[in-house]
Amino acid sequence: MLSWVVTFLIVALIAGILGFGGIAGASIEIAKIIFFVAIILFLISAVVGLARGRTRV
């Protein structure tokens, strides 16, 4: 997922340089959404991993 974020950021950078403001803005927004979804999924998987890793004695 983070590779998608980098891809959209590169697209936004190129579009911004070429003067396509709408495409650049949309690409930045998509990159932000994907980044936050990736962070949330990472946190959920970390919590689940910690919960499963514990053994009761």
N, CA, C and O atoms as a Tripos MOL2 file, in Angstrom:
@<TRIPOS>MOLECULE
protein
  228   227    57     0     0
PROTEIN
NO_CHARGES

@<TRIPOS>ATOM
      1 N           0.8160   -1.1910    0.0000 N.3       1 MET1
      2 CA          0.0000    0.0000    0.0000 C.3       1 MET1
      3 C           0.8640    1.2600    0.0000 C.2       1 MET1
      4 O           0.5150    2.2700   -0.6110 O.2       1 MET1
      5 N           1.9800    1.1810    0.6870 N.am      2 LEU2
      6 CA          2.8180    2.3700    0.7350 C.3       2 LEU2
      7 C           3.4640    2.6630   -0.6180 C.2       2 LEU2
      8 O           3.8270    3.8060   -0.8950 O.2       2 LEU2
      9 N           3.6110    1.6480   -1.4550 N.am      3 SER3
     10 CA          4.1210    1.9080   -2.8010 C.3       3 SER3
     11 C           3.0940    2.6930   -3.6220 C.2       3 SER3
     12 O           3.4630    3.4990   -4.4760 O.2       3 SER3
     13 N           1.8140    2.4580   -3.3630 N.am      4 TRP4
     14 CA          0.7660    3.2440   -4.0230 C.3       4 TRP4
     15 C           0.8550    4.7050   -3.6030 C.2       4 TRP4
     16 O           0.6680    5.6050   -4.4220 O.2       4 TRP4
     17 N           1.1420    4.9380   -2.3270 N.am      5 VAL5
     18 CA          1.2630    6.3090   -1.8290 C.3       5 VAL5
     19 C           2.3950    7.0170   -2.5590 C.2       5 VAL5
     20 O           2.2400    8.1570   -2.9980 O.2       5 VAL5
     21 N           3.5240    6.3480   -2.6860 N.am      6 VAL6
     22 CA          4.6680    6.9480   -3.3800 C.3       6 VAL6
     23 C           4.3260    7.2060   -4.8450 C.2       6 VAL6
     24 O           4.7020    8.2400   -5.3960 O.2       6 VAL6
     25 N           3.6160    6.2720   -5.4760 N.am      7 THR7
     26 CA          3.2190    6.4470   -6.8710 C.3       7 THR7
     27 C           2.3300    7.6680   -7.0350 C.2       7 THR7
     28 O           2.5520    8.4780   -7.9360 O.2       7 THR7
     29 N           1.3250    7.8130   -6.1750 N.am      8 PHE8
     30 CA          0.4350    8.9570   -6.2800 C.3       8 PHE8
     31 C           1.1640   10.2680   -5.9750 C.2       8 PHE8
     32 O           0.8460   11.3000   -6.5670 O.2       8 PHE8
     33 N           2.1290   10.2410   -5.0670 N.am      9 LEU9
     34 CA          2.9000   11.4420   -4.7930 C.3       9 LEU9
     35 C           3.7590   11.8440   -5.9930 C.2       9 LEU9
     36 O           3.9060   13.0320   -6.2810 O.2       9 LEU9
     37 N           4.3200   10.8700   -6.6850 N.am     10 ILE10
     38 CA          5.1070   11.1680   -7.8830 C.3      10 ILE10
     39 C           4.2130   11.7200   -8.9890 C.2      10 ILE10
     40 O           4.5830   12.6690   -9.6800 O.2      10 ILE10
     41 N           3.0360   11.1220   -9.1520 N.am     11 VAL11
     42 CA          2.0800   11.6260  -10.1420 C.3      11 VAL11
     43 C           1.6860   13.0600   -9.8090 C.2      11 VAL11
     44 O           1.6010   13.9030  -10.7030 O.2      11 VAL11
     45 N           1.4460   13.3420   -8.5330 N.am     12 ALA12
     46 CA          1.0780   14.6970   -8.1200 C.3      12 ALA12
     47 C           2.2120   15.6780   -8.3800 C.2      12 ALA12
     48 O           1.9740   16.8030   -8.8200 O.2      12 ALA12
     49 N           3.4350   15.2610   -8.1130 N.am     13 LEU13
     50 CA          4.5850   16.1310   -8.3370 C.3      13 LEU13
     51 C           4.7480   16.4590   -9.8130 C.2      13 LEU13
     52 O           4.9560   17.6170  -10.1750 O.2      13 LEU13
     53 N           4.6540   15.4560  -10.6600 N.am     14 ILE14
     54 CA          4.7860   15.6730  -12.1020 C.3      14 ILE14
     55 C           3.6300   16.5260  -12.6200 C.2      14 ILE14
     56 O           3.8430   17.4370  -13.4200 O.2      14 ILE14
     57 N           2.4130   16.2380  -12.1710 N.am     15 ALA15
     58 CA          1.2570   17.0190  -12.6110 C.3      15 ALA15
     59 C           1.3680   18.4670  -12.1470 C.2      15 ALA15
     60 O           1.0000   19.3850  -12.8800 O.2      15 ALA15
     61 N           1.8700   18.6730  -10.9410 N.am     16 GLY16
     62 CA          2.0490   20.0290  -10.4390 C.3      16 GLY16
     63 C           3.0840   20.8070  -11.2340 C.2      16 GLY16
     64 O           2.9020   21.9940  -11.5040 O.2      16 GLY16
     65 N           4.1720   20.1390  -11.6090 N.am     17 ILE17
     66 CA          5.2140   20.7870  -12.4040 C.3      17 ILE17
     67 C           4.6850   21.1630  -13.7840 C.2      17 ILE17
     68 O           5.0210   22.2180  -14.3220 O.2      17 ILE17
     69 N           3.8550   20.2880  -14.3530 N.am     18 LEU18
     70 CA          3.3220   20.5500  -15.6880 C.3      18 LEU18
     71 C           2.1150   21.4870  -15.6770 C.2      18 LEU18
     72 O           1.6340   21.8820  -16.7390 O.2      18 LEU18
     73 N           1.6230   21.8450  -14.4970 N.am     19 GLY19
     74 CA          0.5350   22.8120  -14.4250 C.3      19 GLY19
     75 C          -0.8570   22.2220  -14.3190 C.2      19 GLY19
     76 O          -1.8420   22.9490  -14.4490 O.2      19 GLY19
     77 N          -0.9620   20.9450  -14.0910 N.am     20 PHE20
     78 CA         -2.2720   20.3060  -13.9350 C.3      20 PHE20
     79 C          -2.6340   20.2930  -12.4550 C.2      20 PHE20
     80 O          -2.4370   19.2880  -11.7720 O.2      20 PHE20
     81 N          -3.1570   21.3950  -11.9680 N.am     21 GLY21
     82 CA         -3.4350   21.5530  -10.5410 C.3      21 GLY21
     83 C          -4.5050   20.6150  -10.0290 C.2      21 GLY21
     84 O          -4.3980   20.1030   -8.9140 O.2      21 GLY21
     85 N          -5.5390   20.3790  -10.8270 N.am     22 GLY22
     86 CA         -6.6270   19.5000  -10.3910 C.3      22 GLY22
     87 C          -6.1680   18.0690  -10.2080 C.2      22 GLY22
     88 O          -6.5140   17.4140   -9.2250 O.2      22 GLY22
     89 N          -5.3950   17.5920  -11.1500 N.am     23 ILE23
     90 CA         -4.8790   16.2180  -11.0610 C.3      23 ILE23
     91 C          -3.9100   16.1010   -9.9010 C.2      23 ILE23
     92 O          -3.9040   15.0960   -9.1910 O.2      23 ILE23
     93 N          -3.0850   17.1290   -9.7040 N.am     24 ALA24
     94 CA         -2.1230   17.1140   -8.6050 C.3      24 ALA24
     95 C          -2.8400   17.0870   -7.2630 C.2      24 ALA24
     96 O          -2.4640   16.3280   -6.3710 O.2      24 ALA24
     97 N          -3.8690   17.9130   -7.1190 N.am     25 GLY25
     98 CA         -4.6360   17.9380   -5.8680 C.3      25 GLY25
     99 C          -5.3350   16.6280   -5.5860 C.2      25 GLY25
    100 O          -5.3450   16.1510   -4.4520 O.2      25 GLY25
    101 N          -5.9230   16.0420   -6.6280 N.am     26 ALA26
    102 CA         -6.6070   14.7630   -6.4620 C.3      26 ALA26
    103 C          -5.6250   13.6580   -6.0870 C.2      26 ALA26
    104 O          -5.9320   12.8110   -5.2480 O.2      26 ALA26
    105 N          -4.4540   13.6660   -6.7030 N.am     27 SER27
    106 CA         -3.4450   12.6490   -6.3930 C.3      27 SER27
    107 C          -2.9560   12.7700   -4.9570 C.2      27 SER27
    108 O          -2.7330   11.7600   -4.2890 O.2      27 SER27
    109 N          -2.7890   13.9920   -4.4810 N.am     28 ILE28
    110 CA         -2.3660   14.1920   -3.0910 C.3      28 ILE28
    111 C          -3.4280   13.6820   -2.1310 C.2      28 ILE28
    112 O          -3.1000   13.0420   -1.1330 O.2      28 ILE28
    113 N          -4.6880   13.9550   -2.4160 N.am     29 GLU29
    114 CA         -5.7750   13.4900   -1.5410 C.3      29 GLU29
    115 C          -5.8550   11.9690   -1.5180 C.2      29 GLU29
    116 O          -6.0550   11.3760   -0.4580 O.2      29 GLU29
    117 N          -5.7030   11.3390   -2.6700 N.am     30 ILE30
    118 CA         -5.7200    9.8750   -2.7310 C.3      30 ILE30
    119 C          -4.5370    9.3090   -1.9450 C.2      30 ILE30
    120 O          -4.6880    8.3270   -1.2190 O.2      30 ILE30
    121 N          -3.3700    9.9200   -2.0870 N.am     31 ALA31
    122 CA         -2.1880    9.4540   -1.3560 C.3      31 ALA31
    123 C          -2.3900    9.5830    0.1420 C.2      31 ALA31
    124 O          -1.9850    8.6970    0.8940 O.2      31 ALA31
    125 N          -3.0140   10.6760    0.5950 N.am     32 LYS32
    126 CA         -3.2850   10.8440    2.0270 C.3      32 LYS32
    127 C          -4.2210    9.7620    2.5400 C.2      32 LYS32
    128 O          -3.9800    9.1760    3.5950 O.2      32 LYS32
    129 N          -5.2920    9.4960    1.7940 N.am     33 ILE33
    130 CA         -6.2660    8.4850    2.2200 C.3      33 ILE33
    131 C          -5.6070    7.1130    2.3140 C.2      33 ILE33
    132 O          -5.7790    6.4070    3.3080 O.2      33 ILE33
    133 N          -4.8570    6.7360    1.2900 N.am     34 ILE34
    134 CA         -4.2020    5.4220    1.2930 C.3      34 ILE34
    135 C          -3.1850    5.3320    2.4200 C.2      34 ILE34
    136 O          -3.0500    4.2780    3.0410 O.2      34 ILE34
    137 N          -2.4680    6.4130    2.6950 N.am     35 PHE35
    138 CA         -1.4770    6.4150    3.7750 C.3      35 PHE35
    139 C          -2.1510    6.1800    5.1240 C.2      35 PHE35
    140 O          -1.6830    5.3620    5.9160 O.2      35 PHE35
    141 N          -3.2460    6.8900    5.3900 N.am     36 PHE36
    142 CA         -3.9160    6.7190    6.6760 C.3      36 PHE36
    143 C          -4.5710    5.3470    6.8000 C.2      36 PHE36
    144 O          -4.6080    4.7820    7.8930 O.2      36 PHE36
    145 N          -5.0830    4.8070    5.7070 N.am     37 VAL37
    146 CA         -5.6260    3.4470    5.7440 C.3      37 VAL37
    147 C          -4.5140    2.4520    6.0610 C.2      37 VAL37
    148 O          -4.7230    1.5220    6.8400 O.2      37 VAL37
    149 N          -3.3360    2.6350    5.4690 N.am     38 ALA38
    150 CA         -2.2050    1.7400    5.7380 C.3      38 ALA38
    151 C          -1.7830    1.8250    7.1950 C.2      38 ALA38
    152 O          -1.4790    0.7990    7.8030 O.2      38 ALA38
    153 N          -1.7570    3.0260    7.7720 N.am     39 ILE39
    154 CA         -1.3870    3.1920    9.1820 C.3      39 ILE39
    155 C          -2.4050    2.5110   10.0860 C.2      39 ILE39
    156 O          -2.0260    1.8420   11.0470 O.2      39 ILE39
    157 N          -3.6970    2.6710    9.7900 N.am     40 ILE40
    158 CA         -4.7440    2.0550   10.6050 C.3      40 ILE40
    159 C          -4.6540    0.5310   10.5240 C.2      40 ILE40
    160 O          -4.7690   -0.1500   11.5430 O.2      40 ILE40
    161 N          -4.4480   -0.0050    9.3240 N.am     41 LEU41
    162 CA         -4.3280   -1.4590    9.1830 C.3      41 LEU41
    163 C          -3.0880   -1.9810    9.9080 C.2      41 LEU41
    164 O          -3.1250   -3.0690   10.4840 O.2      41 LEU41
    165 N          -2.0010   -1.2280    9.8890 N.am     42 PHE42
    166 CA         -0.8020   -1.6310   10.6200 C.3      42 PHE42
    167 C          -1.0750   -1.6820   12.1180 C.2      42 PHE42
    168 O          -0.6860   -2.6390   12.7880 O.2      42 PHE42
    169 N          -1.7330   -0.6680   12.6420 N.am     43 LEU43
    170 CA         -2.0260   -0.6490   14.0750 C.3      43 LEU43
    171 C          -2.9500   -1.7950   14.4740 C.2      43 LEU43
    172 O          -2.7480   -2.4230   15.5130 O.2      43 LEU43
    173 N          -3.9580   -2.0690   13.6560 N.am     44 ILE44
    174 CA         -4.8700   -3.1800   13.9530 C.3      44 ILE44
    175 C          -4.1130   -4.5000   13.9500 C.2      44 ILE44
    176 O          -4.3070   -5.3280   14.8400 O.2      44 ILE44
    177 N          -3.2460   -4.7050   12.9500 N.am     45 SER45
    178 CA         -2.5040   -5.9670   12.8950 C.3      45 SER45
    179 C          -1.5050   -6.0770   14.0430 C.2      45 SER45
    180 O          -1.2460   -7.1800   14.5250 O.2      45 SER45
    181 N          -0.9430   -4.9630   14.4880 N.am     46 ALA46
    182 CA         -0.0190   -4.9930   15.6230 C.3      46 ALA46
    183 C          -0.7500   -5.3710   16.9050 C.2      46 ALA46
    184 O          -0.2460   -6.1690   17.6960 O.2      46 ALA46
    185 N          -1.9260   -4.8090   17.1150 N.am     47 VAL47
    186 CA         -2.6980   -5.1280   18.3250 C.3      47 VAL47
    187 C          -3.1380   -6.5870   18.3090 C.2      47 VAL47
    188 O          -3.0480   -7.2750   19.3260 O.2      47 VAL47
    189 N          -3.6110   -7.0570   17.1640 N.am     48 VAL48
    190 CA         -4.0330   -8.4570   17.0720 C.3      48 VAL48
    191 C          -2.8360   -9.3870   17.2730 C.2      48 VAL48
    192 O          -2.9630  -10.4250   17.9220 O.2      48 VAL48
    193 N          -1.6850   -9.0260   16.7250 N.am     49 GLY49
    194 CA         -0.4790   -9.8460   16.9000 C.3      49 GLY49
    195 C          -0.0430   -9.9110   18.3440 C.2      49 GLY49
    196 O           0.3760  -10.9650   18.8210 O.2      49 GLY49
    197 N          -0.1360   -8.7910   19.0480 N.am     50 LEU50
    198 CA          0.2180   -8.7990   20.4650 C.3      50 LEU50
    199 C          -0.7680   -9.6290   21.2840 C.2      50 LEU50
    200 O          -0.3770  -10.3360   22.2130 O.2      50 LEU50
    201 N          -2.0370   -9.5370   20.9340 N.am     51 ALA51
    202 CA         -3.0640  -10.2880   21.6740 C.3      51 ALA51
    203 C          -2.9000  -11.7900   21.4460 C.2      51 ALA51
    204 O          -3.0720  -12.5710   22.3810 O.2      51 ALA51
    205 N          -2.5810  -12.1970   20.2580 N.am     52 ARG52
    206 CA         -2.4200  -13.6370   19.9700 C.3      52 ARG52
    207 C          -1.1050  -14.1860   20.5010 C.2      52 ARG52
    208 O          -1.0050  -15.3770   20.7990 O.2      52 ARG52
    209 N          -0.1070  -13.3410   20.6220 N.am     53 GLY53
    210 CA          1.2090  -13.7930   21.0300 C.3      53 GLY53
    211 C           1.3100  -14.1120   22.5160 C.2      53 GLY53
    212 O           2.2500  -14.7840   22.9400 O.2      53 GLY53
    213 N           0.3780  -13.6520   23.2900 N.am     54 ARG54
    214 CA          0.4500  -13.8870   24.7350 C.3      54 ARG54
    215 C          -0.0560  -15.2900   25.0840 C.2      54 ARG54
    216 O          -1.0810  -15.7490   24.5800 O.2      54 ARG54
    217 N           0.6880  -15.9390   25.9500 N.am     55 THR55
    218 CA          0.2590  -17.2500   26.4240 C.3      55 THR55
    219 C          -0.0190  -17.1740   27.9060 C.2      55 THR55
    220 O           0.6790  -16.4810   28.6460 O.2      55 THR55
    221 N          -1.0230  -17.8740   28.3290 N.am     56 ARG56
    222 CA         -1.3800  -17.8720   29.7550 C.3      56 ARG56
    223 C          -0.6380  -18.9880   30.4710 C.2      56 ARG56
    224 O          -0.5510  -20.1100   29.9720 O.2      56 ARG56
    225 N          -0.1120  -18.6770   31.6260 N.am     57 VAL57
    226 CA          0.6500  -19.6520   32.4070 C.3      57 VAL57
    227 C          -0.1950  -20.1520   33.5600 C.2      57 VAL57
    228 O           0.2610  -20.9830   34.3450 O.2      57 VAL57
@<TRIPOS>BOND
     1     1     2 1
     2     2     3 1
     3     3     4 2
     4     3     5 am
     5     5     6 1
     6     6     7 1
     7     7     8 2
     8     7     9 am
     9     9    10 1
    10    10    11 1
    11    11    12 2
    12    11    13 am
    13    13    14 1
    14    14    15 1
    15    15    16 2
    16    15    17 am
    17    17    18 1
    18    18    19 1
    19    19    20 2
    20    19    21 am
    21    21    22 1
    22    22    23 1
    23    23    24 2
    24    23    25 am
    25    25    26 1
    26    26    27 1
    27    27    28 2
    28    27    29 am
    29    29    30 1
    30    30    31 1
    31    31    32 2
    32    31    33 am
    33    33    34 1
    34    34    35 1
    35    35    36 2
    36    35    37 am
    37    37    38 1
    38    38    39 1
    39    39    40 2
    40    39    41 am
    41    41    42 1
    42    42    43 1
    43    43    44 2
    44    43    45 am
    45    45    46 1
    46    46    47 1
    47    47    48 2
    48    47    49 am
    49    49    50 1
    50    50    51 1
    51    51    52 2
    52    51    53 am
    53    53    54 1
    54    54    55 1
    55    55    56 2
    56    55    57 am
    57    57    58 1
    58    58    59 1
    59    59    60 2
    60    59    61 am
    61    61    62 1
    62    62    63 1
    63    63    64 2
    64    63    65 am
    65    65    66 1
    66    66    67 1
    67    67    68 2
    68    67    69 am
    69    69    70 1
    70    70    71 1
    71    71    72 2
    72    71    73 am
    73    73    74 1
    74    74    75 1
    75    75    76 2
    76    75    77 am
    77    77    78 1
    78    78    79 1
    79    79    80 2
    80    79    81 am
    81    81    82 1
    82    82    83 1
    83    83    84 2
    84    83    85 am
    85    85    86 1
    86    86    87 1
    87    87    88 2
    88    87    89 am
    89    89    90 1
    90    90    91 1
    91    91    92 2
    92    91    93 am
    93    93    94 1
    94    94    95 1
    95    95    96 2
    96    95    97 am
    97    97    98 1
    98    98    99 1
    99    99   100 2
   100    99   101 am
   101   101   102 1
   102   102   103 1
   103   103   104 2
   104   103   105 am
   105   105   106 1
   106   106   107 1
   107   107   108 2
   108   107   109 am
   109   109   110 1
   110   110   111 1
   111   111   112 2
   112   111   113 am
   113   113   114 1
   114   114   115 1
   115   115   116 2
   116   115   117 am
   117   117   118 1
   118   118   119 1
   119   119   120 2
   120   119   121 am
   121   121   122 1
   122   122   123 1
   123   123   124 2
   124   123   125 am
   125   125   126 1
   126   126   127 1
   127   127   128 2
   128   127   129 am
   129   129   130 1
   130   130   131 1
   131   131   132 2
   132   131   133 am
   133   133   134 1
   134   134   135 1
   135   135   136 2
   136   135   137 am
   137   137   138 1
   138   138   139 1
   139   139   140 2
   140   139   141 am
   141   141   142 1
   142   142   143 1
   143   143   144 2
   144   143   145 am
   145   145   146 1
   146   146   147 1
   147   147   148 2
   148   147   149 am
   149   149   150 1
   150   150   151 1
   151   151   152 2
   152   151   153 am
   153   153   154 1
   154   154   155 1
   155   155   156 2
   156   155   157 am
   157   157   158 1
   158   158   159 1
   159   159   160 2
   160   159   161 am
   161   161   162 1
   162   162   163 1
   163   163   164 2
   164   163   165 am
   165   165   166 1
   166   166   167 1
   167   167   168 2
   168   167   169 am
   169   169   170 1
   170   170   171 1
   171   171   172 2
   172   171   173 am
   173   173   174 1
   174   174   175 1
   175   175   176 2
   176   175   177 am
   177   177   178 1
   178   178   179 1
   179   179   180 2
   180   179   181 am
   181   181   182 1
   182   182   183 1
   183   183   184 2
   184   183   185 am
   185   185   186 1
   186   186   187 1
   187   187   188 2
   188   187   189 am
   189   189   190 1
   190   190   191 1
   191   191   192 2
   192   191   193 am
   193   193   194 1
   194   194   195 1
   195   195   196 2
   196   195   197 am
   197   197   198 1
   198   198   199 1
   199   199   200 2
   200   199   201 am
   201   201   202 1
   202   202   203 1
   203   203   204 2
   204   203   205 am
   205   205   206 1
   206   206   207 1
   207   207   208 2
   208   207   209 am
   209   209   210 1
   210   210   211 1
   211   211   212 2
   212   211   213 am
   213   213   214 1
   214   214   215 1
   215   215   216 2
   216   215   217 am
   217   217   218 1
   218   218   219 1
   219   219   220 2
   220   219   221 am
   221   221   222 1
   222   222   223 1
   223   223   224 2
   224   223   225 am
   225   225   226 1
   226   226   227 1
   227   227   228 2
@<TRIPOS>SUBSTRUCTURE
     1 MET1         2 RESIDUE 1 A MET
     2 LEU2         6 RESIDUE 1 A LEU
     3 SER3        10 RESIDUE 1 A SER
     4 TRP4        14 RESIDUE 1 A TRP
     5 VAL5        18 RESIDUE 1 A VAL
     6 VAL6        22 RESIDUE 1 A VAL
     7 THR7        26 RESIDUE 1 A THR
     8 PHE8        30 RESIDUE 1 A PHE
     9 LEU9        34 RESIDUE 1 A LEU
    10 ILE10       38 RESIDUE 1 A ILE
    11 VAL11       42 RESIDUE 1 A VAL
    12 ALA12       46 RESIDUE 1 A ALA
    13 LEU13       50 RESIDUE 1 A LEU
    14 ILE14       54 RESIDUE 1 A ILE
    15 ALA15       58 RESIDUE 1 A ALA
    16 GLY16       62 RESIDUE 1 A GLY
    17 ILE17       66 RESIDUE 1 A ILE
    18 LEU18       70 RESIDUE 1 A LEU
    19 GLY19       74 RESIDUE 1 A GLY
    20 PHE20       78 RESIDUE 1 A PHE
    21 GLY21       82 RESIDUE 1 A GLY
    22 GLY22       86 RESIDUE 1 A GLY
    23 ILE23       90 RESIDUE 1 A ILE
    24 ALA24       94 RESIDUE 1 A ALA
    25 GLY25       98 RESIDUE 1 A GLY
    26 ALA26      102 RESIDUE 1 A ALA
    27 SER27      106 RESIDUE 1 A SER
    28 ILE28      110 RESIDUE 1 A ILE
    29 GLU29      114 RESIDUE 1 A GLU
    30 ILE30      118 RESIDUE 1 A ILE
    31 ALA31      122 RESIDUE 1 A ALA
    32 LYS32      126 RESIDUE 1 A LYS
    33 ILE33      130 RESIDUE 1 A ILE
    34 ILE34      134 RESIDUE 1 A ILE
    35 PHE35      138 RESIDUE 1 A PHE
    36 PHE36      142 RESIDUE 1 A PHE
    37 VAL37      146 RESIDUE 1 A VAL
    38 ALA38      150 RESIDUE 1 A ALA
    39 ILE39      154 RESIDUE 1 A ILE
    40 ILE40      158 RESIDUE 1 A ILE
    41 LEU41      162 RESIDUE 1 A LEU
    42 PHE42      166 RESIDUE 1 A PHE
    43 LEU43      170 RESIDUE 1 A LEU
    44 ILE44      174 RESIDUE 1 A ILE
    45 SER45      178 RESIDUE 1 A SER
    46 ALA46      182 RESIDUE 1 A ALA
    47 VAL47      186 RESIDUE 1 A VAL
    48 VAL48      190 RESIDUE 1 A VAL
    49 GLY49      194 RESIDUE 1 A GLY
    50 LEU50      198 RESIDUE 1 A LEU
    51 ALA51      202 RESIDUE 1 A ALA
    52 ARG52      206 RESIDUE 1 A ARG
    53 GLY53      210 RESIDUE 1 A GLY
    54 ARG54      214 RESIDUE 1 A ARG
    55 THR55      218 RESIDUE 1 A THR
    56 ARG56      222 RESIDUE 1 A ARG
    57 VAL57      226 RESIDUE 1 A VAL
